Amino acid sequence: MENQELAQIGDRSCSENRVCKPNAEIKYQKFSVKRLVKSFDNAIRGVSFLLKSEQNARVHAVITILVGVLAFVLGVSRVESAILFMAVILVFAIEIINTAIEKVFDVCHPEDHVLIRAAKDAMAGAVLISAVIATVVGIFIFLPYIKSLLY
């Protein structure tokens, strides 16, 4: 069945469902403080939605706070703190992208579909990989500090 669905999608021409015309003119907007403030408001609302609606995002947030406190208590260097910060932010960024893509899929194609399921699983895998990498980075950075406290 999976190959049949793939074949059906592959048979559609690109122009059948096109929303934007290929030769559409790009309109550039001038800088506007009002638009800038609105975009920050949208971003804050998006992060708030993420933390309210996604359990894993809340877990990441708690771990982020714990990592920050531990870095402060152990006296981690600025460079190491920056590396920890980047690792943690990577997980959040991928979690936000994952949630956005999932919500779009849920609206556009609410019924289960093998390709949408595969895309959602792939994005969840990206979040998992980034979280594992962030954990390894944390272990590499924190382990020497913890060892020095114990010995």
C-alpha positions in Angstrom: 0.0 0.0 0.0 2.9 2.4 0.8 4.2 2.2 -2.8 0.7 2.8 -4.2 0.4 6.0 -2.2 3.8 7.1 -3.3 2.9 6.4 -6.9 -0.3 8.4 -6.6 1.6 11.4 -5.3 4.3 11.1 -7.9 1.7 11.1 -10.7 0.5 14.6 -9.8 2.0 17.4 -11.8 3.5 20.3 -9.8 1.2 22.9 -11.4 -2.1 21.2 -10.3 -2.0 22.3 -6.7 0.3 25.3 -7.0 -0.7 28.2 -4.7 2.0 30.6 -5.8 2.6 31.4 -9.5 6.2 30.5 -10.5 6.8 34.0 -12.0 5.3 36.0 -9.2 7.0 39.2 -8.4 8.8 39.5 -5.0 7.7 42.5 -3.0 10.2 43.9 -0.6 9.0 45.7 2.5 10.6 48.7 4.1 11.8 48.5 7.7 8.9 49.1 10.2 9.2 49.2 14.0 5.6 48.2 14.2 6.1 45.1 12.1 9.3 44.3 14.1 7.4 44.5 17.4 4.6 42.4 15.9 7.1 39.7 14.8 8.6 39.5 18.3 5.1 39.2 19.7 4.4 36.4 17.3 7.6 34.6 18.3 6.9 34.9 22.0 3.4 33.6 21.4 4.9 30.7 19.5 7.3 29.8 22.3 4.5 30.1 24.8 2.3 27.8 22.7 5.2 25.3 22.5 5.7 25.2 26.2 2.0 25.0 26.9 1.2 22.3 24.4 4.3 20.1 24.1 5.4 17.9 27.1 8.8 17.4 25.6 9.4 21.1 25.3 8.6 21.5 29.0 11.1 18.7 29.8 13.7 20.5 27.7 13.0 23.8 29.5 13.5 22.2 32.9 16.7 20.5 31.8 17.9 23.8 30.3 17.4 25.5 33.7 19.2 22.7 35.5 22.1 22.9 33.1 22.3 26.7 33.6 22.3 26.3 37.4 24.8 23.5 37.3 27.1 25.5 35.0 26.9 28.4 37.4 27.5 26.3 40.5 30.4 24.4 39.0 32.0 27.6 37.6 32.0 26.5 34.0 34.1 28.7 31.8 32.5 31.2 29.4 33.4 29.2 26.4 32.0 26.0 27.8 28.9 27.9 28.9 28.5 29.2 25.4 28.9 25.6 24.0 26.3 24.3 26.5 23.9 27.2 25.5 24.2 26.4 21.8 23.6 22.7 22.4 20.5 23.4 24.5 19.2 26.0 22.0 19.7 23.6 19.1 17.3 21.1 20.8 14.7 23.9 21.4 15.0 25.1 17.8 14.5 21.7 16.3 11.6 21.1 18.7 9.9 24.3 17.5 10.4 23.3 13.9 9.1 19.8 14.6 6.0 21.2 16.3 5.3 23.7 13.5 5.6 21.0 10.8 3.3 18.7 12.8 0.7 21.3 13.2 0.7 22.2 9.5 0.4 18.5 8.6 -2.5 18.1 11.1 -4.4 20.9 9.5 -3.6 20.0 5.8 -4.0 16.3 6.1 -5.8 15.3 9.4 -6.3 11.7 8.5 -3.3 9.3 8.8 -1.1 9.1 5.8 2.1 7.0 5.5 4.2 9.9 4.2 3.1 12.4 6.8 3.7 9.8 9.5 7.2 9.2 8.1 7.9 13.0 8.0 6.7 13.4 11.6 8.8 10.4 12.7 11.8 11.9 11.0 11.3 15.2 12.7 10.9 13.5 16.1 14.2 11.6 15.3 15.9 15.0 14.6 14.8 16.2 18.0 16.0 13.0 19.6 19.4 13.2 17.9 19.9 16.8 18.9 18.9 16.0 22.5 21.4 13.1 22.6 24.1 15.3 21.2 23.3 18.0 23.7 23.5 15.4 26.5 26.9 14.2 25.3 28.2 17.8 25.1 26.9 18.3 28.7 28.7 15.2 29.9 32.0 16.2 28.2 31.8 19.6 29.8 30.5 18.8 33.3 32.4 15.5 33.9 35.8 17.1 34.6 34.2 19.6 37.0 32.3 16.9 38.9 35.4 14.7 39.0 37.4 17.5 40.6 34.8 17.9 43.3 34.9 14.2 44.1 38.6 13.7 44.2 
